[in-house]
Amino acid sequence: MSRHVTGIGGFFFRADDHKALASWYNKHFGINDEANGWIWQQDAGPTVFSPFKRDTDYFGNDKQQFMLNLRVQDMDGLLKKLEADGVRVDPKRMDEDYGRFAWVYDPEGNKIELWEPKG
């Protein structure tokens, strides 16, 4: 089998205030916004691509059609910084054989999963 796809090239979604939301993601996660050229150079690493059942409650609410999962380092330090910046942080945590998980919400209520892989 030939491998033509080498990774995810972009992630696009609707927003009520797309400029403010892009700026928020840049401030808190370093994901470039328009003022910084849009292109976000990421570290290489694993990416999970997984459709979920339509009635899943894992995304937080029925209206959210996607959930962004960000690979992170120093989960505890990042969560402290986000809380100090007023970001809504879910108190729930999950530890699995393949890493630690936590969740935060952007200003438009989108649930974001943070994943600190093991190793």
C-alpha positions, 0 to 999 in steps of 0.5 A, a space after each residue: 500500500 502506498 502512503 500518500 498522506 503524511 499527517 494532518 495539514 490543518 484543523 478548521 472549525 466555525 467560531 462566533 468570533 474567529 479572530 478572538 478565538 484564534 488569538 486565545 489559542 495562540 496565547 494559551 497553546 502557542 497555536 499561531 493565529 493570523 497575526 503570526 502567519 497561521 502555520 503552526 510548526 509542531 513537534 513530531 509525535 503520535 496522532 489519534 484519528 478516531 470517529 466516535 459514536 454520534 451519541 457520545 458524551 465524551 465531548 461534553 455536549 451534543 452540539 460539539 462535533 469535534 474535540 481537539 486533543 493537544 499533546 502536552 509536556 508538564 501537564 501539571 504546570 500547564 494546568 496551573 498556568 491556564 487556571 491562573 489565566 482564567 481558563 475553564 479547567 475541568 477538575 476531572 483527570 484520567 491516567 492510562 497506560 499510554 498517558 495522562 489526560 485533562 480537559 479545558 474549555 475555550 471561550 466558546 465552550 469547546 472542550 479540549 483534551 490535553 494528553 501527556 503521553 508516557 515516555 
